[in-house]
Amino acid sequence: MRFITESILRDQYRKHPFFTYTLQEDERLTPGGRQFLVDRKIPFGKAAEAKQVKAQKRQKETTGKLDYCWNQLEIKLLKSMRLAEMVNLDLSQQLYTTVDFVRQLKDIKHTSNFSQFFPSVEKLEEKEIQLTAIQVLSQQGELLLELSEATNLIKLLQVNVSEDKVGELHQLELYIKQKMDQLLGA
């Protein structure tokens, strides 16, 4: 056990001023050392505590980013639904179902799955869709862009969500790409 005294801290501070002080597991502050840090308003604690605080902060940031992605996905799908209404009412209704599905999937306690929301959907195929300038400038261009952005958000979410939601998100991505393909064929 090593005791960190006021004189040790003064020497360290004189050589290299510090703004936080982390104690190792085998170190303890003497009352004078503690007072030195308190007087200078230098936060201090154990290395393990510092790691835990960093981990908690990182978790909060990740949760905030995930919430943002879920909300953006919902907004993209709602906007797509609105744009689809002008092109194809049936497609607009199908996209509204995707919004409901995302809202359920976002819920931590979600128990629904893709086939419950889309019972009539056949097996979905992997498909990569690259939009051309002509397609983007077409009547459905804005809708295609919104759907494309939604699939990108889904891919981002797949990296950061629990394992049970990854498959559901993948099915949703394929479903949206299928709708995009139908629009491109129309």
Legacy VTK file of the C-alpha trace (Angstrom):
# vtk DataFile Version 3.0
C-alpha trace
ASCII
DATASET POLYDATA
POINTS 186 float
0.000 0.000 0.000
1.402 3.370 -1.027
0.284 6.565 0.693
0.121 9.735 -1.394
1.027 12.678 0.799
0.682 16.407 0.303
4.440 16.724 -0.348
4.318 14.050 -3.102
1.405 15.863 -4.749
3.126 19.263 -4.434
6.257 17.893 -6.134
4.221 16.335 -8.958
2.153 19.484 -9.374
5.238 21.705 -9.467
6.847 19.556 -12.196
3.690 19.058 -14.264
0.450 20.784 -13.204
-2.532 18.416 -13.428
-6.255 18.981 -13.438
-7.423 15.521 -12.305
-5.743 12.925 -10.144
-6.363 9.191 -10.435
-5.317 6.883 -7.618
-4.135 3.398 -8.524
-5.673 0.417 -6.705
-2.732 0.141 -4.289
-2.645 3.876 -3.433
-4.383 5.870 -0.692
-4.487 9.610 -0.015
-3.364 10.968 3.324
-5.595 13.654 4.861
-3.043 16.301 3.828
-2.910 14.958 0.254
-6.695 14.980 0.047
-6.808 18.573 1.322
-4.200 19.618 -1.274
-6.460 18.323 -4.077
-9.633 19.778 -2.540
-8.038 23.227 -2.088
-7.110 23.330 -5.781
-10.484 21.895 -6.838
-8.747 18.944 -8.534
-11.131 15.984 -8.921
-9.675 12.682 -7.743
-10.670 9.045 -7.475
-9.685 5.451 -8.080
-8.681 4.232 -11.531
-11.553 1.741 -11.503
-14.028 4.525 -10.707
-12.666 6.618 -13.565
-13.100 3.705 -15.977
-16.644 3.144 -14.757
-17.533 6.812 -15.208
-16.093 6.777 -18.738
-18.035 3.611 -19.559
-21.264 5.145 -18.262
-20.663 8.297 -20.286
-19.959 6.240 -23.415
-23.152 4.223 -22.795
-25.223 7.421 -22.525
-23.718 8.768 -25.757
-24.410 5.489 -27.572
-27.979 5.388 -26.292
-28.507 8.979 -27.430
-27.144 8.203 -30.883
-29.318 5.091 -31.164
-32.423 7.028 -30.160
-31.545 9.629 -32.781
-31.166 6.934 -35.477
-34.482 5.290 -34.549
-36.232 8.675 -34.667
-34.631 9.583 -37.990
-35.680 6.225 -39.457
-39.244 6.810 -38.332
-39.211 10.315 -39.833
-37.772 9.058 -43.153
-40.479 6.404 -43.372
-43.229 8.890 -42.528
-41.918 11.286 -45.163
-41.720 8.399 -47.647
-45.291 7.452 -46.822
-46.381 11.030 -47.507
-44.490 11.158 -50.806
-45.835 7.743 -51.823
-49.386 8.969 -51.305
-48.982 11.110 -54.431
-47.682 8.188 -56.476
-49.438 5.107 -55.178
-51.934 4.990 -52.279
-51.367 1.259 -51.708
-47.615 1.831 -51.355
-48.303 4.665 -48.920
-50.343 2.315 -46.719
-47.616 -0.341 -46.875
-45.042 2.225 -45.786
-47.241 3.216 -42.864
-47.059 -0.402 -41.730
-43.254 -0.086 -41.742
-43.568 2.937 -39.437
-45.672 0.890 -36.989
-43.149 -1.924 -37.198
-40.233 0.431 -36.441
-42.099 1.879 -33.460
-42.632 -1.619 -32.074
-39.075 -2.696 -32.802
-37.677 0.411 -31.120
-39.460 -0.554 -27.920
-37.098 -2.365 -25.542
-39.740 -4.948 -24.658
-40.679 -5.647 -28.261
-42.103 -9.094 -28.954
-43.403 -8.628 -32.471
-41.644 -9.905 -35.531
-41.570 -9.040 -39.209
-43.991 -11.776 -40.326
-46.643 -10.531 -37.869
-46.630 -7.107 -39.504
-46.198 -8.337 -43.074
-47.940 -11.743 -43.251
-48.443 -11.688 -47.026
-44.800 -10.956 -47.881
-43.026 -13.762 -49.700
-39.357 -14.574 -49.170
-37.346 -11.409 -49.657
-34.231 -11.428 -51.809
-30.946 -9.643 -51.157
-30.707 -6.773 -53.591
-28.426 -3.785 -53.878
-30.005 -0.721 -55.440
-27.866 2.063 -56.854
-29.923 5.046 -57.912
-29.007 6.825 -61.123
-29.362 10.532 -61.793
-32.323 9.878 -64.089
-34.116 7.917 -61.352
-33.448 10.630 -58.777
-34.774 13.298 -61.157
-37.882 11.259 -61.993
-41.324 11.811 -60.465
-40.521 9.244 -57.739
-36.984 10.572 -57.179
-37.581 12.214 -53.815
-39.402 9.124 -52.551
-36.575 6.870 -53.743
-34.019 9.060 -51.951
-35.978 8.966 -48.688
-36.279 5.184 -48.888
-32.587 4.882 -49.692
-31.723 6.995 -46.653
-34.033 4.810 -44.546
-32.123 1.685 -45.625
-28.845 3.383 -44.695
-30.215 4.177 -41.215
-31.325 0.558 -40.873
-27.789 -0.609 -41.676
-26.423 1.765 -39.041
-28.898 0.487 -36.467
-28.073 -3.150 -37.252
-24.518 -2.574 -36.025
-25.672 -1.159 -32.688
-28.797 -3.046 -31.603
-29.302 -6.316 -29.750
-29.003 -9.547 -31.710
-32.757 -10.254 -31.719
-33.445 -6.981 -33.551
-30.746 -7.369 -36.213
-32.703 -9.978 -38.188
-35.911 -7.977 -37.976
-34.148 -4.849 -39.213
-32.582 -6.824 -42.052
-36.027 -8.053 -43.138
-37.281 -4.469 -43.042
-34.333 -3.322 -45.155
-35.086 -6.007 -47.758
-38.772 -5.086 -47.729
-38.007 -1.406 -48.370
-35.601 -2.333 -51.169
-38.348 -4.479 -52.682
-40.658 -1.441 -52.661
-37.904 0.668 -54.237
-37.461 -1.962 -56.940
-41.206 -1.892 -57.628
-41.066 1.896 -57.947
-38.142 1.655 -60.350
-40.014 -0.882 -62.459
-43.141 1.293 -62.550
LINES 1 187
186 0 1 2 3 4 5 6 7 8 9 10 11 12 13 14 15 16 17 18 19 20 21 22 23 24 25 26 27 28 29 30 31 32 33 34 35 36 37 38 39 40 41 42 43 44 45 46 47 48 49 50 51 52 53 54 55 56 57 58 59 60 61 62 63 64 65 66 67 68 69 70 71 72 73 74 75 76 77 78 79 80 81 82 83 84 85 86 87 88 89 90 91 92 93 94 95 96 97 98 99 100 101 102 103 104 105 106 107 108 109 110 111 112 113 114 115 116 117 118 119 120 121 122 123 124 125 126 127 128 129 130 131 132 133 134 135 136 137 138 139 140 141 142 143 144 145 146 147 148 149 150 151 152 153 154 155 156 157 158 159 160 161 162 163 164 165 166 167 168 169 170 171 172 173 174 175 176 177 178 179 180 181 182 183 184 185
